[in-house]
Amino acid sequence: MHSDLWVEEKFQDFLGLKFKVEKVLFSGKSEFQTVDVVETKGHGKMLLNDGLIMVTERDEFAYHDMITHVPLFVHPAPKNVLVIGGGDGGTAREVLRHKGVEKCTMVEIDAMVVDACRQHIPQTSKDLDHEKMQLIIGDGVEFVKQTTEKFDVIIVDSTDPIGPAQPLFGEAFYQDVFNCLTDDGIVVSQGESSWYAMDIQQSLLTVLNAVFPQNYLYSFSNLTYPGGLWSFTFASKQYHPVNDFDEQRVAASGLDFQYYNQALHSAAFALPNFVKKGLTGLIDNS
């Protein structure tokens, strides 16, 4: 029997992205969201939370390279790294490739996401049991409020600001993040689409400006997020993401990347004019 199964992400109320599905591998509902893993025809295995595409095997490296290596190569000696969210494991996987990192703590609110990815998407989840890894199933907002630990880099690998991720876009959260960063700490956060969610970018950057002395936006391209061009915010107590970036460290690391490289690091902070205009006064990108 010929199966014609497609999965469609409906974004806002005017856009849909459709992908051909070969097989449904997992479908569940946690106390936070629906979680689905499907095998697609053109993009490999795909994770969806509440019907929104989080990860595909074909292009996950673009997101995970850029959320991780940009801050880790700007900070001169990142030893203690915190990942908030990131239940698929891809961000932690990239953090742990840096030999100088002594510990990676990941706080993910939804065990179902972690379990589904452990079982069905080993490409991203393969290092969740790494000896330097501490995996905590819990609320990242509460964690940063209560921890006494200090982190060199914090990566907020969150979904859109709906459902369980909503508090991850608030000022109280970022004040707690600031407090548990070292004196030269950096926080990078999933920063939405300049095409479709500049209002969220403006809101997030307004919050970051109230807390951090330096704030930037950088972009990357992928296949499966609406609009293709997506962003991260980079907030820092001390370091400039381009001026304090030493290209030699990337070469010296010996690491091989599928997306990230030295030239792309700096280029990612060069923004289209419509973004610069829309975020005037909110970012330090010149």
JOKA-V83440 format. One record per pair of residues at least 6 apart in sequence whose C-alpha atoms are under 8 Angstrom apart, sorted by the first residue. I is the first residue (numbers start at 1). J is the second residue. If there is no record, write none. Layout:
BEGIN
[[I & J] [I & J]]
END
This chain:
BEGIN
[[3 & 22] [4 & 20] [4 & 21] [5 & 20] [5 & 21] [5 & 22] [6 & 18] [6 & 19] [6 & 20] [6 & 21] [7 & 18] [7 & 19] [7 & 20] [7 & 21] [8 & 16] [8 & 17] [8 & 18] [8 & 19] [8 & 51] [9 & 16] [9 & 17] [9 & 18] [9 & 51] [9 & 52] [9 & 53] [10 & 16] [10 & 17] [10 & 51] [10 & 52] [11 & 17] [11 & 226] [17 & 224] [17 & 226] [19 & 40] [19 & 41] [19 & 42] [20 & 40] [20 & 41] [20 & 42] [21 & 38] [21 & 39] [21 & 40] [21 & 41] [22 & 38] [22 & 39] [22 & 40] [22 & 41] [23 & 38] [23 & 39] [23 & 40] [24 & 36] [24 & 37] [24 & 38] [24 & 39] [25 & 36] [25 & 37] [25 & 38] [25 & 39] [25 & 120] [26 & 35] [26 & 36] [26 & 37] [26 & 38] [26 & 116] [27 & 34] [27 & 35] [27 & 36] [27 & 37] [28 & 34] [28 & 35] [28 & 36] [28 & 112] [29 & 35] [30 & 110] [30 & 112] [32 & 110] [32 & 163] [32 & 164] [33 & 49] [33 & 50] [33 & 163] [34 & 48] [34 & 49] [34 & 50] [34 & 51] [35 & 47] [35 & 48] [35 & 49] [35 & 50] [35 & 51] [35 & 112] [35 & 113] [36 & 47] [36 & 48] [36 & 49] [36 & 51] [37 & 45] [37 & 46] [37 & 47] [37 & 48] [37 & 116] [37 & 117] [37 & 120] [38 & 45] [38 & 46] [38 & 47] [39 & 45] [39 & 46] [40 & 46] [42 & 58] [43 & 56] [43 & 57] [43 & 58] [43 & 59] [44 & 56] [44 & 57] [44 & 58] [45 & 56] [45 & 57] [45 & 120] [45 & 121] [46 & 53] [46 & 54] [46 & 55] [46 & 56] [46 & 57] [47 & 53] [47 & 54] [47 & 55] [47 & 56] [47 & 117] [48 & 54] [48 & 55] [53 & 224] [53 & 225] [54 & 159] [55 & 88] [56 & 224] [57 & 121] [57 & 123] [59 & 222] [59 & 223] [59 & 224] [60 & 90] [61 & 90] [61 & 258] [61 & 259] [62 & 220] [62 & 221] [62 & 222] [62 & 258] [62 & 259] [62 & 260] [63 & 220] [63 & 222] [64 & 90] [64 & 91] [64 & 94] [65 & 91] [65 & 94] [65 & 257] [65 & 258] [65 & 259] [65 & 260] [66 & 220] [66 & 259] [66 & 260] [67 & 91] [67 & 155] [67 & 157] [67 & 188] [67 & 189] [67 & 190] [67 & 232] [68 & 91] [68 & 94] [68 & 95] [68 & 155] [69 & 94] [69 & 95] [69 & 260] [70 & 241] [70 & 265] [71 & 153] [71 & 186] [71 & 187] [71 & 188] [71 & 234] [71 & 241] [72 & 78] [72 & 95] [72 & 153] [73 & 245] [73 & 246] [73 & 249] [73 & 250] [74 & 239] [74 & 240] [74 & 241] [74 & 242] [74 & 244] [74 & 245] [74 & 246] [75 & 152] [75 & 153] [75 & 184] [75 & 185] [75 & 186] [75 & 239] [77 & 100] [78 & 100] [78 & 101] [78 & 152] [78 & 153] [79 & 100] [79 & 101] [79 & 102] [79 & 103] [79 & 151] [79 & 152] [80 & 101] [80 & 102] [80 & 103] [80 & 104] [80 & 105] [80 & 150] [80 & 151] [80 & 152] [80 & 153] [81 & 95] [81 & 101] [81 & 103] [81 & 104] [81 & 105] [81 & 151] [81 & 152] [81 & 153] [81 & 154] [81 & 155] [82 & 104] [82 & 105] [82 & 106] [82 & 107] [82 & 151] [82 & 153] [82 & 154] [82 & 155] [83 & 91] [83 & 92] [83 & 104] [83 & 105] [83 & 106] [83 & 107] [83 & 154] [83 & 155] [83 & 156] [83 & 157] [84 & 106] [84 & 107] [84 & 108] [84 & 140] [84 & 154] [84 & 155] [84 & 156] [84 & 157] [84 & 158] [85 & 106] [85 & 107] [85 & 108] [85 & 109] [85 & 140] [85 & 156] [85 & 157] [85 & 158] [86 & 92] [86 & 106] [86 & 108] [86 & 156] [86 & 157] [86 & 158] [87 & 108] [87 & 110] [87 & 111] [87 & 113] [87 & 114] [87 & 117] [88 & 113] [88 & 114] [88 & 117] [88 & 118] [88 & 121] [88 & 124] [88 & 125] [89 & 114] [89 & 117] [89 & 124] [89 & 125] [89 & 126] [89 & 127] [89 & 128] [90 & 123] [90 & 124] [90 & 125] [91 & 157] [92 & 104] [92 & 106] [92 & 127] [92 & 128] [93 & 124] [93 & 125] [93 & 126] [93 & 127] [93 & 128] [95 & 101] [95 & 104] [96 & 104] [96 & 127] [96 & 132] [97 & 255] [98 & 253] [102 & 132] [103 & 132] [103 & 133] [103 & 134] [104 & 132] [104 & 133] [104 & 134] [105 & 133] [105 & 134] [105 & 135] [105 & 136] [106 & 133] [106 & 134] [106 & 135] [106 & 136] [107 & 135] [107 & 136] [107 & 137] [107 & 138] [107 & 139] [107 & 140] [107 & 143] [108 & 114] [108 & 135] [108 & 136] [108 & 137] [108 & 138] [108 & 139] [108 & 140] [109 & 137] [109 & 138] [109 & 139] [109 & 140] [109 & 164] [110 & 137] [110 & 138] [111 & 137] [114 & 125] [117 & 124] [117 & 125] [118 & 125] [118 & 126] [127 & 133] [128 & 135] [141 & 167] [141 & 168] [141 & 173] [144 & 173] [144 & 176] [144 & 177] [144 & 180] [145 & 173] [145 & 176] [145 & 177] [147 & 180] [148 & 180] [149 & 180] [150 & 180] [150 & 181] [150 & 182] [151 & 180] [151 & 181] [151 & 182] [151 & 185] [152 & 181] [152 & 182] [152 & 184] [152 & 185] [152 & 186] [153 & 181] [153 & 185] [153 & 186] [153 & 187] [153 & 188] [154 & 177] [154 & 181] [154 & 185] [154 & 186] [154 & 187] [154 & 188] [155 & 187] [155 & 188] [155 & 189] [156 & 168] [156 & 187] [156 & 188] [156 & 189] [156 & 190] [157 & 189] [157 & 190] [158 & 165] [158 & 168] [158 & 189] [158 & 190] [159 & 165] [159 & 190] [160 & 166] [160 & 192] [161 & 167] [161 & 168] [161 & 169] [167 & 173] [168 & 174] [169 & 204] [169 & 207] [170 & 204] [170 & 207] [171 & 207] [171 & 208] [171 & 210] [171 & 211] [174 & 207] [174 & 208] [174 & 211] [175 & 211] [177 & 187] [178 & 211] [178 & 212] [183 & 237] [183 & 238] [184 & 236] [184 & 237] [184 & 238] [184 & 239] [185 & 236] [185 & 237] [185 & 238] [186 & 234] [186 & 235] [186 & 236] [186 & 237] [186 & 239] [187 & 234] [187 & 235] [187 & 236] [188 & 232] [188 & 233] [188 & 234] [188 & 235] [189 & 232] [189 & 233] [189 & 234] [190 & 231] [190 & 232] [190 & 233] [191 & 201] [191 & 204] [191 & 217] [191 & 230] [191 & 231] [191 & 232] [191 & 233] [192 & 198] [192 & 200] [192 & 201] [192 & 230] [192 & 231] [192 & 232] [193 & 201] [193 & 226] [193 & 227] [193 & 229] [193 & 230] [193 & 231] [194 & 201] [194 & 229] [194 & 230] [194 & 231] [194 & 275] [195 & 227] [195 & 229] [196 & 226] [196 & 227] [198 & 278] [201 & 279] [202 & 278] [202 & 279] [202 & 282] [205 & 215] [205 & 233] [205 & 282] [205 & 283] [206 & 282] [208 & 215] [208 & 235] [209 & 215] [209 & 282] [212 & 235] [212 & 236] [212 & 237] [213 & 235] [213 & 236] [213 & 237] [213 & 238] [214 & 235] [214 & 236] [214 & 237] [214 & 238] [214 & 239] [214 & 240] [214 & 283] [214 & 284] [215 & 233] [215 & 234] [215 & 235] [215 & 236] [215 & 282] [215 & 283] [215 & 284] [216 & 233] [216 & 234] [216 & 235] [216 & 269] [216 & 283] [216 & 284] [216 & 285] [217 & 231] [217 & 232] [217 & 233] [217 & 234] [217 & 269] [217 & 283] [217 & 285] [218 & 231] [218 & 232] [218 & 233] [218 & 234] [218 & 268] [218 & 269] [218 & 270] [218 & 271] [219 & 229] [219 & 230] [219 & 231] [219 & 232] [219 & 268] [219 & 269] [219 & 271] [220 & 229] [220 & 230] [220 & 231] [220 & 268] [221 & 228] [221 & 229] [221 & 230] [222 & 228] [222 & 229] [222 & 230] [234 & 241] [241 & 266] [242 & 265] [242 & 266] [242 & 269] [247 & 262] [250 & 261] [250 & 262] [269 & 285] [270 & 285] [271 & 285]]
END
